[in-house]
Amino acid sequence: MALIYKPLSLLISVLGGMIAGALFKQVWNVVAGQDDAPDADDQDYTWRQVLVAAMVQGAIFGLVKAAIQRAGAQGVRKTTGHWPADDRRQRTKAHESSRS
């Protein structure tokens, strides 16, 4: 199952990054009235403008990442009957018990 889930998860993550980038661009346009968010090294923006842009971008990327990861895990469970993180937890427990 991990052989299928990992590559699929990677592909979905890339698509999620693209979606998050487009969503951030739209949100920033509405919030700030600008097409592009300020770059950290652009001297025409204040610290506050740069940090607010970074905070909004991080929140959107985090939200999209969590939503996509959760939906993928639920899809795996519906398809296979197993939750993807269960395999990882079992491997961790097995590794910890073998070191004892």
C-alpha positions in Angstrom: 0.0 0.0 0.0 2.8 2.4 0.8 4.3 1.9 -2.6 1.2 3.3 -4.2 0.3 5.9 -1.5 3.7 7.7 -1.5 4.0 8.6 -5.2 0.3 9.5 -5.3 0.7 11.6 -2.2 3.7 13.4 -3.8 1.7 14.2 -6.9 -1.3 15.4 -5.0 1.0 17.6 -2.8 2.4 19.3 -5.9 -1.0 19.9 -7.2 -2.0 21.2 -3.8 0.9 23.7 -3.9 -0.3 25.0 -7.2 -3.8 25.3 -5.9 -2.6 27.1 -2.8 -0.5 29.5 -4.8 -3.4 30.4 -7.0 -5.7 30.8 -4.0 -3.2 33.0 -2.2 -2.8 35.2 -5.3 -6.6 35.7 -5.4 -6.9 36.4 -1.6 -4.0 38.8 -1.8 -5.5 40.6 -4.7 -8.8 41.0 -2.7 -7.1 41.9 0.6 -4.3 44.2 -0.6 -5.6 45.2 -4.0 -2.3 44.0 -5.6 -1.5 41.3 -8.1 1.6 40.1 -6.3 2.5 39.9 -2.6 5.6 41.8 -1.5 9.0 40.0 -1.5 10.9 40.0 1.7 13.9 41.7 0.0 11.8 44.5 -1.7 12.7 47.7 0.0 9.5 49.4 -1.1 7.5 47.5 1.5 7.5 47.8 5.3 8.3 44.9 7.7 4.6 44.8 8.5 3.5 44.4 4.9 6.1 41.7 4.2 5.3 39.7 7.4 1.5 39.9 6.9 1.9 38.6 3.4 4.0 35.8 4.6 1.6 35.0 7.4 -1.4 34.9 5.0 0.5 32.8 2.5 1.6 30.3 5.2 -1.9 30.0 6.6 -3.3 29.3 3.1 -0.6 26.8 2.2 -1.0 25.0 5.6 -4.8 24.8 5.2 -4.6 23.5 1.7 -1.9 21.0 2.6 -3.9 19.6 5.6 -7.1 19.4 3.6 -5.4 17.5 0.8 -3.5 15.2 3.1 -6.7 14.4 5.1 -8.8 13.8 1.9 -6.1 11.6 0.5 -5.9 9.5 3.7 -9.7 9.1 3.7 -9.6 8.1 0.1 -7.0 5.4 0.9 -9.2 4.2 3.8 -12.2 4.0 1.6 -10.3 2.1 -1.1 -8.2 -0.2 1.0 -9.8 -0.3 4.4 -6.6 0.9 6.1 -5.7 4.4 7.3 -2.2 5.3 5.8 -0.7 6.5 9.1 -1.5 3.2 10.8 1.3 1.5 8.8 3.8 4.2 9.9 2.7 3.9 13.6 3.1 0.1 13.4 6.6 0.4 11.9 7.6 2.9 14.6 6.4 0.7 17.4 8.2 -2.3 15.9 11.4 -0.3 15.6 11.1 1.0 19.2 10.5 -2.5 20.6 13.4 -3.9 18.7 15.8 -1.4 20.3 14.7 -2.3 23.8 
